Amino acid sequence: MPNIAPVWKTSGLAVWYATLALSVPPIRAQSTCTLVIHVDGFRNQKGHLGVSLFTSPDGWPEKNDKAFLHGPHPFSGDKATVTLDVLAGRYAITVLHDENGNHKMDRNFLGIPKEGFGFANNPKVFLTPPDFKTASIDVACPQTETSIHLIYK
């Protein structure tokens, strides 16, 4: 009967690769942090709450296709709490009380918003939305909470 035991051959290169593999620290997956967004000031129970997170000024604040995260969330009463799992970092946040559910800010013929909106840090809003930096917060683990008050013009 022939010898079928495995034959192990090592070369200097194989030993070098094994040593290198053992000396490199393992890559750890980044854990997610919990971001809790409290929104208050709904004027009625119509529609849903749109929440958008941006990681850069590109598209800020209304181009949801450029948002890091965007989506509708249900609410009841005049308050809502949205809980998201995200990586630690800086995010600009905008919210919209999308009363008619069309996933965009509706405006009147003068360009004034017809639906409620708000931003992280609750900056004063006059004729234009706040810049990205003004509406940004740092999200850290394990949890970061922020409150946004809706504005109706």
Residue frames relative to the residue before (quaternion, step in Angstrom):
aa qw qx qy qz dx dy dz
M 1.0000 0.0000 0.0000 0.0000 0.00 0.00 0.00
P 0.4258 -0.7201 0.4791 0.2656 3.59 -0.82 0.95
N 0.5347 -0.6102 0.4859 0.3251 3.54 -1.25 0.56
I 0.0759 -0.8301 0.5520 0.0217 3.63 -0.53 1.11
A 0.3494 0.7302 -0.5101 0.2906 3.57 1.20 0.31
P 0.5207 -0.6449 0.4458 0.3380 3.60 -0.97 0.75
V 0.2797 -0.7307 0.6004 0.1654 3.48 -1.13 0.69
W 0.1756 -0.7932 0.5786 0.0729 3.59 -0.64 1.12
K 0.0434 -0.7768 0.6283 0.0041 3.51 -0.72 1.07
T 0.0947 -0.7828 0.6121 0.0593 3.54 -0.94 0.79
S 0.1527 -0.7488 0.6359 0.1079 3.46 -1.13 0.66
G 0.6805 -0.4677 0.3628 0.4319 3.54 -1.25 0.20
L 0.6446 0.5296 -0.3194 0.4496 3.59 1.02 -0.80
A 0.6475 0.5136 -0.3227 0.4613 3.61 0.94 -0.81
V 0.6472 0.5039 -0.3157 0.4770 3.59 0.97 -0.82
W 0.6336 0.5317 -0.3281 0.4564 3.60 1.00 -0.79
Y 0.6565 0.4995 -0.3090 0.4733 3.61 0.94 -0.89
A 0.6496 0.5140 -0.3177 0.4614 3.61 0.93 -0.84
T 0.6527 0.5064 -0.3098 0.4706 3.57 0.97 -0.84
L 0.6487 0.5156 -0.3126 0.4644 3.58 0.98 -0.86
A 0.6569 0.5184 -0.3149 0.4478 3.58 0.89 -0.89
L 0.6901 0.4748 -0.2811 0.4683 3.59 0.98 -0.77
S 0.7002 0.4842 -0.2803 0.4436 3.61 1.10 -0.56
V 0.6080 0.5390 -0.3624 0.4566 3.62 1.22 -0.28
P 0.4282 -0.7011 0.4901 0.2915 3.61 -0.74 0.95
P 0.5539 -0.6157 0.4290 0.3606 3.60 -1.04 0.66
I 0.4351 -0.6613 0.5418 0.2827 3.54 -1.15 0.65
R 0.1968 -0.7907 0.5712 0.0987 3.54 -0.72 1.07
A 0.4512 -0.6608 0.5263 0.2877 3.54 -0.98 0.83
Q 0.4683 -0.6586 0.5038 0.3051 3.56 -0.99 0.82
S 0.3430 -0.7324 0.5453 0.2203 3.54 -0.92 0.85
T 0.4655 -0.6750 0.4958 0.2862 3.52 -1.17 0.56
C 0.3238 -0.7074 0.6007 0.1840 3.49 -1.30 0.58
T 0.4206 -0.6810 0.5334 0.2735 3.54 -1.21 0.42
L 0.1074 -0.7614 0.6382 0.0370 3.55 -0.87 1.05
V 0.0933 -0.7904 0.6053 0.0135 3.55 -0.68 1.15
I 0.0910 -0.7959 0.5985 0.0049 3.56 -0.69 1.17
H 0.1467 -0.7679 0.6208 0.0588 3.56 -0.68 1.16
V 0.0578 -0.7899 0.6104 -0.0023 3.58 -0.80 1.03
D 0.0101 0.8022 -0.5967 0.0152 3.56 -0.91 0.91
G 0.6617 0.5496 -0.3700 0.3510 3.53 -1.35 0.20
F 0.3049 0.7494 -0.5342 0.2450 3.62 1.14 0.43
R 0.3353 -0.7669 0.5121 0.1928 3.59 -0.86 0.89
N 0.7927 0.0267 -0.0365 0.6079 3.59 1.24 -0.26
Q 0.5776 -0.6182 0.4300 0.3152 3.58 -1.32 0.08
K 0.4309 0.7188 -0.4513 0.3067 3.60 1.23 0.22
G 0.8502 0.2597 -0.1559 0.4307 3.54 -1.30 0.51
H 0.4705 -0.6361 0.5220 0.3187 3.52 -1.17 -0.73
L 0.5032 -0.6130 0.5134 0.3279 3.53 -1.37 0.06
G 0.1782 -0.7639 0.6113 0.1050 3.58 -0.76 1.02
V 0.0702 -0.7867 0.6133 0.0101 3.56 -0.90 0.97
S 0.0146 -0.7955 0.6056 -0.0161 3.57 -0.87 0.98
L 0.1385 -0.7572 0.6348 0.0664 3.55 -1.04 0.90
F 0.1132 -0.7832 0.6104 0.0359 3.54 -0.93 0.97
T 0.2719 -0.7636 0.5639 0.1580 3.56 -1.06 0.77
S 0.7720 0.1496 -0.1149 0.6070 3.58 1.30 -0.06
P 0.6367 -0.5466 0.3774 0.3916 3.59 -1.22 0.30
D 0.4979 0.6674 -0.4278 0.3516 3.60 1.22 -0.32
G 0.8314 0.1456 -0.1470 0.5157 3.58 -0.53 1.21
W 0.4745 0.6905 -0.4322 0.3334 3.59 1.26 -0.26
P 0.7107 -0.2857 -0.6407 -0.0527 1.73 -1.75 1.78
E 0.7034 0.5305 -0.2636 0.3928 3.63 1.19 -0.22
K 0.6091 0.5470 -0.3833 0.4275 3.63 1.13 -0.17
N 0.2155 -0.8385 0.4902 0.1009 3.52 0.17 1.33
D 0.5840 0.5710 -0.3838 0.4309 3.60 1.14 -0.43
K 0.6914 0.4311 -0.2756 0.5101 3.62 1.22 -0.31
A 0.4821 0.6696 -0.4314 0.3649 3.58 1.29 -0.05
F 0.5451 -0.5929 0.4869 0.3381 3.54 -1.20 0.61
L 0.7823 -0.0268 0.0723 0.6181 3.53 1.03 -0.90
H 0.0960 0.7884 -0.6004 0.0935 3.56 -0.92 0.89
G 0.3116 0.7649 -0.5348 0.1784 3.53 -1.01 0.73
P 0.5176 -0.6274 0.4860 0.3198 3.51 -1.28 0.42
H 0.0853 -0.7765 0.6235 0.0334 3.54 -1.17 0.67
P 0.4623 -0.6763 0.4929 0.2932 3.58 -0.99 0.76
F 0.0572 -0.7728 0.6290 0.0627 3.55 -1.28 0.32
S 0.1011 -0.7643 0.6283 0.1041 3.53 -1.29 0.22
G 0.7694 0.2601 -0.2358 0.5337 3.52 -1.04 0.74
D 0.6663 -0.4880 0.3591 0.4346 3.55 -1.09 -0.64
K 0.6959 0.4060 -0.2675 0.5285 3.59 1.28 0.35
A 0.0580 -0.7675 0.6365 0.0482 3.53 -1.31 0.44
T 0.1219 -0.7503 0.6421 0.0991 3.53 -1.23 0.53
V 0.0934 -0.7846 0.6128 0.0108 3.54 -0.78 1.12
T 0.1134 -0.7902 0.6010 0.0382 3.57 -0.82 1.02
L 0.0309 -0.8092 0.5849 -0.0463 3.56 -0.72 1.16
D 0.2830 -0.7151 0.6082 0.1966 3.56 -1.21 0.58
V 0.1099 0.7879 -0.5894 0.1401 3.56 -0.59 1.22
L 0.5674 -0.5562 0.4669 0.3882 3.55 -1.29 0.24
A 0.5928 -0.5393 0.4410 0.4041 3.57 -1.16 0.48
G 0.3994 0.7031 -0.5196 0.2760 3.58 -1.02 0.76
R 0.5783 -0.5719 0.4571 0.3600 3.53 -1.34 -0.16
Y 0.0043 -0.8016 0.5951 -0.0579 3.56 -0.84 1.07
A 0.2616 -0.6906 0.6454 0.1951 3.54 -1.14 0.72
I 0.1438 -0.8129 0.5634 0.0335 3.55 -0.87 0.99
T 0.0020 0.7613 -0.6484 0.0009 3.52 -1.07 0.86
V 0.1272 -0.7764 0.6136 0.0672 3.55 -1.12 0.73
L 0.1216 -0.7837 0.6079 0.0379 3.54 -1.20 0.64
H 0.2738 -0.7009 0.6288 0.1958 3.56 -0.95 0.87
D 0.1229 -0.8256 0.5506 0.0097 3.54 0.05 1.38
E 0.1890 -0.8543 0.4762 0.0879 3.54 0.32 1.32
N 0.7699 0.3326 -0.1979 0.5074 3.62 0.99 -0.70
G 0.4877 -0.7273 0.3924 0.2815 3.60 1.25 0.18
N 0.4696 0.6935 -0.4440 0.3185 3.62 1.11 0.49
H 0.4748 -0.7293 0.3941 0.2955 3.61 1.30 0.28
K 0.7152 0.3404 -0.2854 0.5396 3.59 1.05 0.70
M 0.5725 -0.5765 0.4630 0.3542 3.53 -1.32 0.39
D 0.2245 -0.7614 0.5940 0.1306 3.58 -0.72 1.05
R 0.1228 -0.7945 0.5941 0.0290 3.54 -1.04 0.87
N 0.4798 -0.6348 0.5091 0.3280 3.56 -1.25 0.40
F 0.7456 -0.4196 0.2655 0.4445 3.61 -1.26 0.00
L 0.6603 0.4758 -0.3133 0.4893 3.62 1.23 -0.26
G 0.5594 -0.6188 0.3780 0.4017 3.58 1.30 -0.10
I 0.4841 0.6558 -0.4383 0.3787 3.57 1.28 0.15
P 0.5224 -0.6580 0.4380 0.3197 3.61 -0.86 0.94
K 0.2926 -0.7554 0.5674 0.1477 3.54 -1.05 0.89
E 0.7172 0.3702 -0.2241 0.5463 3.58 1.28 -0.27
G 0.5998 -0.5830 0.4173 0.3553 3.54 -1.26 0.44
F 0.0060 -0.7850 0.6188 -0.0290 3.55 -1.13 0.74
G 0.0163 0.7961 -0.6049 -0.0012 3.54 -1.28 0.26
F 0.2535 -0.7597 0.5875 0.1156 3.52 -1.34 0.37
A 0.6089 -0.5201 0.4395 0.4070 3.56 -1.23 0.45
N 0.8002 0.2519 -0.2441 0.4865 3.57 -1.12 0.80
N 0.3159 -0.8024 0.4645 0.2013 3.61 1.29 0.05
P 0.1071 0.8225 -0.5514 0.0889 3.60 0.72 1.01
K 0.5689 -0.5480 0.4737 0.3894 3.57 -1.25 0.38
V 0.1292 -0.7917 0.5953 0.0464 3.57 -0.90 0.95
F 0.1269 -0.7923 0.5947 0.0510 3.53 -0.77 1.06
L 0.8399 -0.0995 0.0914 0.5257 3.61 -0.29 -1.20
T 0.7754 0.2248 -0.1292 0.5758 3.58 1.19 -0.41
P 0.5682 -0.5822 0.4360 0.3847 3.58 -1.16 0.43
P 0.5930 -0.5555 0.4231 0.4010 3.60 -1.18 0.36
D 0.5525 -0.5908 0.4512 0.3770 3.56 -1.19 0.39
F 0.7380 -0.4386 0.3037 0.4132 3.53 -1.36 0.35
K 0.6871 0.5029 -0.2912 0.4361 3.58 0.79 -1.00
T 0.6531 0.5333 -0.3124 0.4375 3.59 0.95 -0.88
A 0.7587 0.3573 -0.1847 0.5124 3.60 1.05 -0.77
S 0.5222 0.6403 -0.4040 0.3925 3.60 1.22 0.46
I 0.0850 -0.7624 0.6383 0.0645 3.51 -1.24 0.62
D 0.4303 -0.6559 0.5503 0.2861 3.53 -1.28 0.42
V 0.1847 -0.7664 0.6087 0.0893 3.55 -0.83 1.05
A 0.0287 -0.7966 0.6027 -0.0376 3.55 -0.78 1.11
C 0.4831 -0.6527 0.5021 0.2976 3.54 -1.23 0.48
P 0.5604 -0.1287 -0.8129 -0.0925 1.53 -2.17 1.08
Q 0.8255 0.0642 -0.0102 0.5606 3.62 1.08 -0.59
T 0.0834 -0.7535 0.6506 0.0439 3.53 -1.19 0.75
E 0.1205 -0.7886 0.6005 0.0547 3.56 -0.96 0.90
T 0.0017 0.7727 -0.6347 0.0072 3.53 -1.17 0.69
S 0.2329 -0.7595 0.5918 0.1364 3.56 -1.21 0.57
I 0.0880 -0.7837 0.6146 0.0172 3.54 -0.99 0.92
H 0.2264 -0.7630 0.5946 0.1143 3.54 -0.92 0.98
L 0.4219 -0.7148 0.5003 0.2466 3.59 -0.82 0.99
I 0.2192 -0.7490 0.6170 0.1011 3.52 -1.14 0.81
Y 0.0708 -0.7579 0.6474 0.0384 3.56 -0.99 0.90
K 0.2664 -0.7783 0.5511 0.1395 3.59 -0.80 0.99
